[in-house]
Amino acid sequence: MLEQVLRRPQRLLYLMVVGMAILFLSTYFSLSSHGSEQLRAHLDALKSVALRKNGTVAVTPGPVNVTCASFMEELQTMDNIRQHAVKGFDGRLYPPTFYPTEINTMPRAKAGFVVLVRNGDLEEMRSSMRDVEDRFNRKFGYPWIFLNNEPFNEEFKAGVKKMTRSETRFGLIPKEHWSYPDFIDQDKAADTRRIMTEQRIIYGFSESYRHMCRFNSGFFFHHPLTQDLDYYWRVEPGIKLLCDIDYDPFLFMELNNIKYGFTISMHEYPLTIPTLWNVTREFVKQHPESLAKDNALHFIADDPKKGMDQEYNMCHFWSNFEIADLRFWRSKVYTSYFDFLDHNGGFFYERWGDAPVHSIAASLFLNRSEIHHFEDIGYHHPPWTHCPASVSKFHETGKCLCNPEDSADLGDFFCQWQWWRTSIEGKPDAA
């Protein structure tokens, strides 16, 4: 044995290190009156970490090897808390720390936040994430999917990662999804931008805005980073959530077979979509089976008796906030509809937005029961706000920080009353 060690001196070094460690530990715990208790506490804390990673315990640090529910029952007195406390970096005792996402062991939906954002929007994006995390996601832990037509830089990636404990994904939009298809006459498209600029139509001059609207209308749900998702929540830079969200909207969608959810609805600018409705009617004429039996046509057209033989009233769901079922956008009826619109050229020859495209599709191809107004989600995207109406449910309970009188639902430019007349749930109670 000695001869083997001498032939390989690294073995001797290893034995010396192990021996010194054993000597140090035995001396320390024999001299310390609390040595054995401290060792047991640290070993139990390691067990706690292992259990927490398996999703059965949601506390750290502390000597815990029980289920979360039974552990919470133990923490009834200061003596119980002291038993599970550990020394922090400053030498003081700290009670167990609870991570809401880990305490909440309920199953999650196959869902995430989908964000179309530029590197230069970092600070506004961080602000949005702070609101979403504090109001909702710290309790549920859904992933963030960031998409850009240019590669994300390291500053952006690091900046948004600091705002969440959840998974973050960064994706590049394929060039063919953010460029002119070969059937578009780019000279004609340029003429449209020039005319709309002269008419001072919002974003009428912008090429990138048109690429964005086309991407949001027909391609984001095909991106590889969204393929494991059934539901998404669209988030934009600079938004605010004004109320605590204590339940899971994704599971709410799944429980109730809802395909599309919104907070604010309004009228579109008619000059941006002069032919969108006529093209839609032509699609429905060719595919009458696409109409849902109990659709929401009354939201986008004022006389339900006339069916498709009437004008579009310009109402749409404001799509910078939407929680929706990706399987609807991937369905044959919607992808056929988008392809029909795309080849008509209105994304470039006019200025079709993804909001009216999504809204018309949802209103025609879904049943009313499959569309939901999230009355309880307070939301602000400059310059408009949705604030829940019920004082007793949301404003006297500490859930919301907004004034119902400031809600966009009340303005003439908005379409909330058109939704109330159409929907199954009707107008909410303000009491």
C-alpha positions as a Markdown table, in Angstrom:
| # | Residue | x | y | z |
|---|---|---|---|---|
| 1 | Met | 0.0 | 0.0 | 0.0 |
| 2 | Leu | 2.8 | 2.4 | 1.0 |
| 3 | Glu | 4.7 | 1.6 | -2.2 |
| 4 | Gln | 1.6 | 2.4 | -4.3 |
| 5 | Val | 1.2 | 5.7 | -2.6 |
| 6 | Leu | 4.8 | 6.7 | -3.1 |
| 7 | Arg | 4.6 | 5.8 | -6.7 |
| 8 | Arg | 1.6 | 8.2 | -7.0 |
| 9 | Pro | 2.2 | 11.2 | -4.7 |
| 10 | Gln | -1.1 | 12.8 | -5.7 |
| 11 | Arg | -2.8 | 10.1 | -3.7 |
| 12 | Leu | -0.8 | 11.1 | -0.6 |
| 13 | Leu | -1.9 | 14.7 | -1.1 |
| 14 | Tyr | -5.6 | 13.6 | -1.3 |
| 15 | Leu | -5.3 | 11.6 | 1.9 |
| 16 | Met | -3.7 | 14.5 | 3.7 |
| 17 | Val | -6.5 | 16.9 | 2.6 |
| 18 | Val | -9.3 | 14.5 | 3.7 |
| 19 | Gly | -7.5 | 13.8 | 7.0 |
| 20 | Met | -7.2 | 17.5 | 7.8 |
| 21 | Ala | -10.9 | 18.2 | 6.9 |
| 22 | Ile | -12.0 | 15.4 | 9.3 |
| 23 | Leu | -9.7 | 16.7 | 12.1 |
| 24 | Phe | -11.0 | 20.3 | 11.6 |
| 25 | Leu | -14.7 | 19.3 | 11.7 |
| 26 | Ser | -14.3 | 17.0 | 14.7 |
| 27 | Thr | -12.4 | 19.7 | 16.6 |
| 28 | Tyr | -14.9 | 22.4 | 15.7 |
| 29 | Phe | -18.0 | 20.4 | 16.7 |
| 30 | Ser | -16.4 | 19.1 | 19.9 |
| 31 | Leu | -15.5 | 22.7 | 21.0 |
| 32 | Ser | -18.9 | 24.3 | 20.0 |
| 33 | Ser | -21.8 | 23.7 | 22.4 |
| 34 | His | -24.2 | 24.0 | 19.5 |
| 35 | Gly | -22.0 | 22.2 | 17.0 |
| 36 | Ser | -24.1 | 19.1 | 16.5 |
| 37 | Glu | -27.3 | 21.2 | 16.2 |
| 38 | Gln | -25.6 | 23.5 | 13.6 |
| 39 | Leu | -24.4 | 20.5 | 11.6 |
| 40 | Arg | -27.9 | 19.0 | 11.6 |
| 41 | Ala | -29.4 | 22.3 | 10.6 |
| 42 | His | -27.1 | 22.7 | 7.6 |
| 43 | Leu | -27.7 | 19.2 | 6.5 |
| 44 | Asp | -31.4 | 19.7 | 6.8 |
| 45 | Ala | -31.1 | 22.9 | 4.8 |
| 46 | Leu | -29.5 | 21.0 | 2.0 |
| 47 | Lys | -32.4 | 18.6 | 2.1 |
| 48 | Ser | -34.7 | 21.6 | 1.9 |
| 49 | Val | -33.0 | 22.8 | -1.3 |
| 50 | Ala | -33.2 | 19.3 | -2.8 |
| 51 | Leu | -36.9 | 19.1 | -2.0 |
| 52 | Arg | -37.6 | 22.5 | -3.3 |
| 53 | Lys | -36.1 | 21.7 | -6.6 |
| 54 | Asn | -38.5 | 18.8 | -6.8 |
| 55 | Gly | -41.4 | 21.2 | -6.3 |
| 56 | Thr | -42.6 | 19.8 | -2.9 |
| 57 | Val | -41.2 | 22.5 | -0.6 |
| 58 | Ala | -41.1 | 26.2 | -1.2 |
| 59 | Val | -39.0 | 27.6 | 1.5 |
| 60 | Thr | -35.4 | 28.6 | 1.8 |
| 61 | Pro | -33.1 | 28.7 | 3.7 |
| 62 | Gly | -33.9 | 26.5 | 6.7 |
| 63 | Pro | -33.9 | 22.9 | 8.0 |
| 64 | Val | -37.0 | 21.7 | 6.3 |
| 65 | Asn | -37.8 | 18.2 | 5.0 |
| 66 | Val | -41.5 | 18.2 | 5.1 |
| 67 | Thr | -44.2 | 19.2 | 2.7 |
| 68 | Cys | -44.9 | 22.9 | 2.4 |
| 69 | Ala | -48.4 | 22.6 | 4.0 |
| 70 | Ser | -47.2 | 20.8 | 7.1 |
| 71 | Phe | -44.1 | 23.1 | 7.4 |
| 72 | Met | -46.4 | 26.1 | 7.3 |
| 73 | Glu | -48.4 | 24.5 | 10.2 |
| 74 | Glu | -45.1 | 24.3 | 12.2 |
| 75 | Leu | -44.4 | 28.0 | 12.0 |
| 76 | Gln | -46.9 | 29.1 | 14.6 |
| 77 | Thr | -44.7 | 30.4 | 17.4 |
| 78 | Met | -41.4 | 32.3 | 17.6 |
| 79 | Asp | -39.8 | 29.2 | 18.9 |
| 80 | Asn | -40.8 | 27.3 | 15.8 |
| 81 | Ile | -39.5 | 30.1 | 13.6 |
| 82 | Arg | -36.3 | 30.2 | 15.6 |
| 83 | Gln | -35.8 | 26.5 | 15.1 |
| 84 | His | -35.9 | 26.9 | 11.3 |
| 85 | Ala | -34.0 | 30.2 | 11.1 |
| 86 | Val | -30.5 | 30.4 | 9.7 |
| 87 | Lys | -27.7 | 32.9 | 10.0 |
| 88 | Gly | -27.5 | 35.3 | 7.1 |
| 89 | Phe | -24.6 | 37.1 | 5.5 |
| 90 | Asp | -24.6 | 39.6 | 8.4 |
| 91 | Gly | -24.6 | 37.0 | 11.2 |
| 92 | Arg | -28.2 | 37.7 | 12.1 |
| 93 | Leu | -31.0 | 35.0 | 12.2 |
| 94 | Tyr | -33.3 | 35.1 | 9.2 |
| 95 | Pro | -36.8 | 33.4 | 9.1 |
| 96 | Pro | -37.5 | 31.1 | 6.1 |
| 97 | Thr | -37.9 | 32.8 | 2.8 |
| 98 | Phe | -40.9 | 31.9 | 0.7 |
| 99 | Tyr | -41.0 | 31.9 | -3.1 |
| 100 | Pro | -44.6 | 32.2 | -4.3 |
| 101 | Thr | -44.1 | 30.3 | -7.5 |
| 102 | Glu | -42.8 | 27.3 | -5.6 |
| 103 | Ile | -45.5 | 27.5 | -2.9 |
| 104 | Asn | -48.1 | 27.4 | -5.7 |
| 105 | Thr | -47.8 | 23.8 | -6.8 |
| 106 | Met | -50.9 | 23.9 | -8.9 |
| 107 | Pro | -50.3 | 22.7 | -12.5 |
| 108 | Arg | -49.5 | 25.3 | -15.1 |
| 109 | Ala | -50.8 | 25.8 | -18.5 |
| 110 | Lys | -48.6 | 25.5 | -21.5 |
| 111 | Ala | -48.2 | 29.2 | -21.8 |
| 112 | Gly | -45.9 | 32.2 | -21.7 |
| 113 | Phe | -45.5 | 35.9 | -22.3 |
| 114 | Val | -44.7 | 36.8 | -26.0 |
| 115 | Val | -43.0 | 40.1 | -26.5 |
| 116 | Leu | -42.0 | 41.8 | -29.8 |
| 117 | Val | -39.4 | 44.3 | -28.7 |
| 118 | Arg | -36.2 | 46.2 | -29.9 |
| 119 | Asn | -32.9 | 46.5 | -28.1 |
| 120 | Gly | -33.5 | 50.2 | -27.6 |
| 121 | Asp | -36.7 | 49.5 | -25.6 |
| 122 | Leu | -34.9 | 47.9 | -22.7 |
| 123 | Glu | -35.8 | 50.3 | -19.9 |
| 124 | Glu | -39.5 | 50.5 | -20.9 |
| 125 | Met | -39.5 | 46.7 | -21.2 |
| 126 | Arg | -38.0 | 46.3 | -17.7 |
| 127 | Ser | -40.7 | 48.6 | -16.3 |
| 128 | Ser | -43.4 | 46.4 | -18.0 |
| 129 | Met | -41.8 | 43.3 | -16.6 |
| 130 | Arg | -41.7 | 44.7 | -13.1 |
| 131 | Asp | -45.4 | 45.3 | -13.2 |
| 132 | Val | -46.2 | 41.9 | -14.6 |
| 133 | Glu | -44.0 | 40.1 | -12.2 |
| 134 | Asp | -45.2 | 41.9 | -9.1 |
| 135 | Arg | -48.9 | 41.8 | -10.0 |
| 136 | Phe | -49.0 | 38.3 | -11.4 |
| 137 | Asn | -46.0 | 36.2 | -12.5 |
| 138 | Arg | -44.0 | 36.0 | -9.2 |
| 139 | Lys | -46.8 | 33.7 | -8.1 |
| 140 | Phe | -46.9 | 31.6 | -11.3 |
| 141 | Gly | -43.5 | 31.6 | -13.0 |
| 142 | Tyr | -44.4 | 31.6 | -16.7 |
| 143 | Pro | -41.6 | 32.0 | -19.2 |
| 144 | Trp | -40.8 | 35.2 | -21.2 |
| 145 | Ile | -40.3 | 34.9 | -25.0 |
| 146 | Phe | -38.6 | 37.9 | -26.6 |
| 147 | Leu | -38.7 | 38.3 | -30.4 |
| 148 | Asn | -36.9 | 40.8 | -32.5 |
| 149 | Asn | -36.1 | 41.3 | -36.2 |
| 150 | Glu | -32.5 | 42.0 | -35.2 |
| 151 | Pro | -30.3 | 40.0 | -32.8 |
| 152 | Phe | -30.7 | 40.9 | -29.2 |
| 153 | Asn | -27.6 | 42.4 | -27.7 |
| 154 | Glu | -26.1 | 41.2 | -24.4 |
| 155 | Glu | -27.2 | 44.4 | -22.6 |
| 156 | Phe | -30.8 | 43.7 | -23.4 |
| 157 | Lys | -30.6 | 40.1 | -22.5 |
| 158 | Ala | -28.9 | 40.8 | -19.2 |
| 159 | Gly | -31.3 | 43.6 | -18.4 |
| 160 | Val | -34.5 | 41.7 | -18.8 |
| 161 | Lys | -33.1 | 38.6 | -17.1 |
| 162 | Lys | -32.7 | 40.7 | -13.9 |
| 163 | Met | -36.4 | 41.3 | -13.8 |
| 164 | Thr | -37.6 | 37.8 | -13.4 |
| 165 | Arg | -36.9 | 34.4 | -11.9 |
| 166 | Ser | -38.7 | 32.7 | -14.7 |
| 167 | Glu | -37.2 | 31.3 | -17.9 |
| 168 | Thr | -36.3 | 33.8 | -20.6 |
| 169 | Arg | -36.0 | 33.0 | -24.3 |
| 170 | Phe | -34.6 | 35.2 | -27.1 |
| 171 | Gly | -35.6 | 34.6 | -30.7 |
| 172 | Leu | -34.7 | 36.2 | -34.1 |
| 173 | Ile | -37.6 | 36.7 | -36.5 |
| 174 | Pro | -37.0 | 34.9 | -39.8 |
| 175 | Lys | -36.2 | 37.3 | -42.6 |
| 176 | Glu | -39.1 | 36.1 | -44.7 |
| 177 | His | -41.5 | 37.0 | -41.9 |
| 178 | Trp | -40.2 | 40.6 | -41.8 |
| 179 | Ser | -39.8 | 41.6 | -45.4 |
| 180 | Tyr | -41.8 | 42.0 | -48.6 |
| 181 | Pro | -43.2 | 38.8 | -50.1 |
| 182 | Asp | -42.5 | 38.3 | -53.8 |
| 183 | Phe | -46.1 | 39.1 | -54.8 |
| 184 | Ile | -46.0 | 42.6 | -53.4 |
| 185 | Asp | -45.3 | 45.6 | -55.7 |
| 186 | Gln | -42.9 | 47.6 | -53.7 |
| 187 | Asp | -43.3 | 50.7 | -55.8 |
| 188 | Lys | -47.0 | 50.6 | -55.2 |
| 189 | Ala | -46.4 | 50.1 | -51.5 |
| 190 | Ala | -44.1 | 53.2 | -51.4 |
| 191 | Asp | -46.8 | 55.3 | -53.1 |
| 192 | Thr | -49.2 | 54.3 | -50.3 |
| 193 | Arg | -46.7 | 55.4 | -47.6 |
| 194 | Arg | -46.2 | 58.7 | -49.4 |
| 195 | Ile | -49.9 | 59.4 | -49.7 |
| 196 | Met | -50.6 | 58.4 | -46.1 |
| 197 | Thr | -47.8 | 60.6 | -44.9 |
| 198 | Glu | -49.4 | 63.6 | -46.7 |
| 199 | Gln | -52.7 | 62.6 | -45.1 |
| 200 | Arg | -51.0 | 62.5 | -41.7 |
| 201 | Ile | -52.3 | 59.0 | -40.9 |
| 202 | Ile | -50.6 | 57.6 | -37.9 |
| 203 | Tyr | -47.7 | 55.3 | -38.9 |
| 204 | Gly | -48.8 | 55.8 | -42.5 |
| 205 | Phe | -45.2 | 56.5 | -43.4 |
| 206 | Ser | -43.7 | 53.5 | -41.7 |
| 207 | Glu | -42.4 | 50.3 | -43.4 |
| 208 | Ser | -41.4 | 48.7 | -40.1 |
| 209 | Tyr | -44.9 | 49.2 | -38.7 |
| 210 | Arg | -46.4 | 47.3 | -41.6 |
| 211 | His | -43.9 | 44.5 | -41.2 |
| 212 | Met | -44.8 | 44.3 | -37.5 |
| 213 | Cys | -48.5 | 44.2 | -38.2 |
| 214 | Arg | -48.1 | 41.5 | -40.8 |
| 215 | Phe | -45.8 | 39.5 | -38.4 |
| 216 | Asn | -48.3 | 39.8 | -35.5 |
| 217 | Ser | -51.2 | 38.8 | -37.8 |
| 218 | Gly | -49.7 | 35.8 | -39.4 |
| 219 | Phe | -46.3 | 34.5 | -38.2 |
| 220 | Phe | -45.5 | 34.9 | -34.5 |
| 221 | Phe | -47.4 | 31.8 | -33.6 |
| 222 | His | -45.2 | 29.8 | -36.0 |
| 223 | His | -41.9 | 30.9 | -34.4 |
| 224 | Pro | -40.0 | 28.0 | -33.0 |
| 225 | Leu | -39.9 | 29.5 | -29.5 |
| 226 | Thr | -43.7 | 29.4 | -29.3 |
| 227 | Gln | -44.2 | 25.8 | -30.4 |
| 228 | Asp | -44.4 | 24.3 | -26.9 |
| 229 | Leu | -47.1 | 26.9 | -25.9 |
| 230 | Asp | -50.9 | 26.6 | -26.2 |
| 231 | Tyr | -51.6 | 30.1 | -24.8 |
| 232 | Tyr | -49.7 | 33.4 | -24.8 |
| 233 | Trp | -50.1 | 36.8 | -23.1 |
| 234 | Arg | -48.9 | 39.7 | -25.3 |
| 235 | Val | -46.8 | 42.3 | -23.4 |
| 236 | Glu | -45.4 | 45.5 | -24.8 |
| 237 | Pro | -42.8 | 47.9 | -23.4 |
| 238 | Gly | -44.2 | 50.7 | -21.3 |
| 239 | Ile | -47.4 | 49.1 | -20.1 |
| 240 | Lys | -48.7 | 48.9 | -16.5 |
| 241 | Leu | -50.9 | 46.4 | -14.7 |
| 242 | Leu | -53.0 | 48.2 | -12.2 |
| 243 | Cys | -54.5 | 45.3 | -10.2 |
| 244 | Asp | -53.2 | 42.2 | -8.5 |
| 245 | Ile | -54.0 | 39.1 | -10.4 |
| 246 | Asp | -54.4 | 36.3 | -7.9 |
| 247 | Tyr | -55.6 | 33.6 | -10.2 |
| 248 | Asp | -54.1 | 32.1 | -13.4 |
| 249 | Pro | -55.7 | 33.6 | -16.5 |
| 250 | Phe | -54.2 | 30.9 | -18.7 |
| 251 | Leu | -55.9 | 28.2 | -16.7 |
| 252 | Phe | -59.0 | 30.3 | -16.7 |
| 253 | Met | -58.9 | 30.3 | -20.5 |
| 254 | Glu | -58.5 | 26.5 | -20.5 |
| 255 | Leu | -61.2 | 25.8 | -17.9 |
| 256 | Asn | -63.7 | 27.9 | -19.9 |
| 257 | Asn | -62.7 | 27.0 | -23.4 |
| 258 | Ile | -61.9 | 30.6 | -24.1 |
| 259 | Lys | -59.8 | 31.4 | -27.2 |
| 260 | Tyr | -59.4 | 35.2 | -27.0 |
| 261 | Gly | -59.2 | 37.7 | -24.2 |
| 262 | Phe | -58.9 | 41.5 | -24.1 |
| 263 | Thr | -59.1 | 44.5 | -21.9 |
| 264 | Ile | -59.7 | 47.5 | -24.1 |
| 265 | Ser | -61.7 | 47.9 | -27.4 |
| 266 | Met | -61.9 | 50.9 | -29.7 |
| 267 | His | -62.6 | 52.1 | -33.2 |
| 268 | Glu | -60.0 | 51.7 | -35.9 |
| 269 | Tyr | -59.0 | 54.6 | -38.2 |
| 270 | Pro | -61.1 | 54.0 | -41.4 |
| 271 | Leu | -58.4 | 55.3 | -43.7 |
| 272 | Thr | -56.0 | 52.6 | -42.6 |
| 273 | Ile | -58.2 | 49.7 | -43.7 |
| 274 | Pro | -60.5 | 50.9 | -46.5 |
| 275 | Thr | -60.8 | 47.4 | -48.1 |
| 276 | Leu | -60.3 | 45.0 | -45.2 |
| 277 | Trp | -64.0 | 44.3 | -44.7 |
| 278 | Asn | -64.7 | 43.8 | -48.4 |
| 279 | Val | -61.8 | 41.3 | -48.6 |
| 280 | Thr | -63.1 | 39.6 | -45.5 |
| 281 | Arg | -66.6 | 39.3 | -46.9 |
| 282 | Glu | -65.1 | 37.7 | -50.1 |
| 283 | Phe | -63.3 | 35.2 | -48.0 |
| 284 | Val | -66.4 | 34.3 | -46.1 |
| 285 | Lys | -68.4 | 34.0 | -49.3 |
| 286 | Gln | -65.8 | 31.5 | -50.6 |
| 287 | His | -65.7 | 29.7 | -47.2 |
| 288 | Pro | -69.1 | 30.0 | -45.6 |
| 289 | Glu | -68.3 | 27.1 | -43.3 |
| 290 | Ser | -65.8 | 29.3 | -41.5 |
| 291 | Leu | -68.4 | 31.3 | -39.6 |
| 292 | Ala | -69.1 | 30.1 | -36.1 |
| 293 | Lys | -72.7 | 29.3 | -35.3 |
| 294 | Asp | -72.9 | 31.7 | -32.3 |
| 295 | Asn | -70.3 | 34.2 | -33.5 |
| 296 | Ala | -69.7 | 37.7 | -32.2 |
| 297 | Leu | -70.7 | 39.5 | -35.4 |
| 298 | His | -72.8 | 42.0 | -33.5 |
| 299 | Phe | -69.6 | 43.4 | -32.0 |
| 300 | Ile | -68.2 | 44.4 | -35.4 |
| 301 | Ala | -71.4 | 45.1 | -37.2 |
| 302 | Asp | -74.5 | 46.9 | -35.9 |
| 303 | Asp | -77.4 | 44.9 | -37.3 |
| 304 | Pro | -77.2 | 41.2 | -36.5 |
| 305 | Lys | -80.1 | 40.5 | -38.8 |
| 306 | Lys | -78.1 | 41.6 | -41.9 |
| 307 | Gly | -75.3 | 39.1 | -41.3 |
| 308 | Met | -72.3 | 39.9 | -43.5 |
| 309 | Asp | -74.3 | 42.2 | -45.8 |
| 310 | Gln | -73.5 | 45.3 | -43.8 |
| 311 | Glu | -70.6 | 47.6 | -43.2 |
| 312 | Tyr | -67.9 | 47.1 | -40.6 |
| 313 | Asn | -68.3 | 49.5 | -37.6 |
| 314 | Met | -64.5 | 49.7 | -37.1 |
| 315 | Cys | -64.6 | 48.2 | -33.6 |
| 316 | His | -61.6 | 46.1 | -32.6 |
| 317 | Phe | -59.9 | 44.6 | -29.6 |
| 318 | Trp | -56.8 | 46.6 | -28.8 |
| 319 | Ser | -54.2 | 43.9 | -29.4 |
| 320 | Asn | -51.3 | 45.3 | -27.4 |
| 321 | Phe | -52.9 | 43.3 | -24.6 |
| 322 | Glu | -54.3 | 40.0 | -25.5 |
| 323 | Ile | -54.4 | 36.6 | -23.9 |
| 324 | Ala | -55.2 | 34.0 | -26.5 |
| 325 | Asp | -55.1 | 30.4 | -27.6 |
| 326 | Leu | -52.3 | 29.9 | -30.1 |
| 327 | Arg | -54.1 | 26.9 | -31.5 |
| 328 | Phe | -56.8 | 29.2 | -32.9 |
| 329 | Trp | -54.2 | 31.3 | -34.8 |
| 330 | Arg | -52.7 | 28.0 | -36.0 |
| 331 | Ser | -56.0 | 26.6 | -37.1 |
| 332 | Lys | -56.9 | 26.0 | -40.7 |
| 333 | Val | -59.6 | 28.6 | -40.8 |
| 334 | Tyr | -57.4 | 31.4 | -39.4 |
| 335 | Thr | -54.3 | 30.5 | -41.4 |
| 336 | Ser | -56.5 | 30.4 | -44.6 |
| 337 | Tyr | -58.0 | 33.7 | -43.7 |
| 338 | Phe | -54.6 | 35.3 | -43.1 |
| 339 | Asp | -53.2 | 33.9 | -46.4 |
| 340 | Phe | -56.2 | 35.3 | -48.2 |
| 341 | Leu | -55.6 | 38.7 | -46.7 |
| 342 | Asp | -51.8 | 38.6 | -47.2 |
| 343 | His | -52.1 | 37.9 | -51.0 |
| 344 | Asn | -54.5 | 40.8 | -51.3 |
| 345 | Gly | -51.7 | 43.1 | -50.3 |
| 346 | Gly | -53.5 | 45.3 | -47.8 |
| 347 | Phe | -50.7 | 45.1 | -45.2 |
| 348 | Phe | -48.6 | 47.1 | -47.6 |
| 349 | Tyr | -51.0 | 48.8 | -50.1 |
| 350 | Glu | -53.0 | 50.1 | -47.1 |
| 351 | Arg | -52.0 | 49.9 | -43.5 |
| 352 | Trp | -53.9 | 46.9 | -42.1 |
| 353 | Gly | -53.2 | 46.4 | -38.4 |
| 354 | Asp | -53.0 | 43.2 | -36.5 |
| 355 | Ala | -55.7 | 44.5 | -34.1 |
| 356 | Pro | -58.6 | 44.7 | -36.7 |
| 357 | Val | -57.4 | 41.4 | -38.3 |
| 358 | His | -57.4 | 39.5 | -35.0 |
| 359 | Ser | -60.7 | 41.1 | -34.0 |
| 360 | Ile | -62.6 | 40.4 | -37.1 |
| 361 | Ala | -61.3 | 36.8 | -37.2 |
| 362 | Ala | -62.2 | 36.2 | -33.5 |
| 363 | Ser | -65.6 | 37.8 | -34.0 |
| 364 | Leu | -66.5 | 35.7 | -37.0 |
| 365 | Phe | -64.7 | 32.4 | -36.5 |
| 366 | Leu | -65.2 | 32.0 | -32.7 |
| 367 | Asn | -68.4 | 31.6 | -30.7 |
| 368 | Arg | -69.3 | 34.5 | -28.3 |
| 369 | Ser | -68.5 | 32.3 | -25.3 |
| 370 | Glu | -65.0 | 31.8 | -26.6 |
| 371 | Ile | -64.2 | 35.5 | -26.3 |
| 372 | His | -63.7 | 37.1 | -22.9 |
| 373 | His | -63.3 | 40.7 | -21.6 |
| 374 | Phe | -60.9 | 40.7 | -18.7 |
| 375 | Glu | -62.8 | 43.2 | -16.6 |
| 376 | Asp | -60.8 | 42.4 | -13.5 |
| 377 | Ile | -57.4 | 43.2 | -15.1 |
| 378 | Gly | -56.5 | 46.8 | -14.7 |
| 379 | Tyr | -54.3 | 47.8 | -17.6 |
| 380 | His | -52.6 | 50.9 | -19.0 |
| 381 | His | -51.0 | 51.4 | -22.4 |
| 382 | Pro | -50.3 | 55.0 | -23.1 |
| 383 | Pro | -52.6 | 56.9 | -23.5 |
| 384 | Trp | -55.5 | 54.6 | -22.5 |
| 385 | Thr | -56.5 | 52.8 | -19.3 |
| 386 | His | -58.9 | 50.0 | -18.4 |
| 387 | Cys | -59.9 | 50.1 | -14.7 |
| 388 | Pro | -62.3 | 47.5 | -13.2 |
| 389 | Ala | -65.7 | 49.0 | -12.4 |
| 390 | Ser | -66.7 | 47.3 | -9.2 |
| 391 | Val | -65.7 | 49.3 | -6.2 |
| 392 | Ser | -66.4 | 46.6 | -3.6 |
| 393 | Lys | -64.5 | 43.9 | -5.5 |
| 394 | Phe | -61.5 | 45.7 | -6.6 |
| 395 | His | -61.0 | 49.1 | -5.0 |
| 396 | Glu | -62.1 | 48.6 | -1.4 |
| 397 | Thr | -60.1 | 45.3 | -1.2 |
| 398 | Gly | -56.6 | 46.7 | -2.0 |
| 399 | Lys | -56.4 | 44.9 | -5.3 |
| 400 | Cys | -56.3 | 47.9 | -7.7 |
| 401 | Leu | -54.6 | 51.3 | -8.0 |
| 402 | Cys | -56.7 | 53.1 | -10.6 |
| 403 | Asn | -59.8 | 55.2 | -10.8 |
| 404 | Pro | -62.8 | 53.6 | -12.6 |
| 405 | Glu | -63.8 | 57.1 | -13.9 |
| 406 | Asp | -60.6 | 57.1 | -15.9 |
| 407 | Ser | -61.4 | 53.9 | -17.7 |
| 408 | Ala | -61.5 | 54.0 | -21.5 |
| 409 | Asp | -64.7 | 52.0 | -21.4 |
| 410 | Leu | -66.6 | 55.2 | -20.9 |
| 411 | Gly | -65.5 | 57.2 | -24.0 |
| 412 | Asp | -67.3 | 57.5 | -27.3 |
| 413 | Phe | -64.2 | 56.4 | -29.3 |
| 414 | Phe | -64.3 | 53.1 | -27.5 |
| 415 | Cys | -66.3 | 50.0 | -28.2 |
| 416 | Gln | -67.0 | 48.5 | -24.8 |
| 417 | Trp | -70.7 | 48.9 | -25.0 |
| 418 | Gln | -70.7 | 47.1 | -28.4 |
| 419 | Trp | -69.0 | 44.2 | -26.6 |
| 420 | Trp | -71.5 | 44.3 | -23.7 |
| 421 | Arg | -74.5 | 44.1 | -26.1 |
| 422 | Thr | -72.8 | 41.1 | -27.8 |
| 423 | Ser | -71.3 | 39.1 | -25.0 |
| 424 | Ile | -72.9 | 36.5 | -22.8 |
| 425 | Glu | -71.8 | 38.1 | -19.5 |
| 426 | Gly | -73.0 | 41.7 | -20.3 |
| 427 | Lys | -72.1 | 44.9 | -18.6 |
| 428 | Pro | -70.3 | 44.4 | -15.2 |
| 429 | Asp | -71.8 | 45.7 | -11.9 |
| 430 | Ala | -70.1 | 48.8 | -10.7 |
| 431 | Ala | -71.2 | 48.3 | -7.0 |
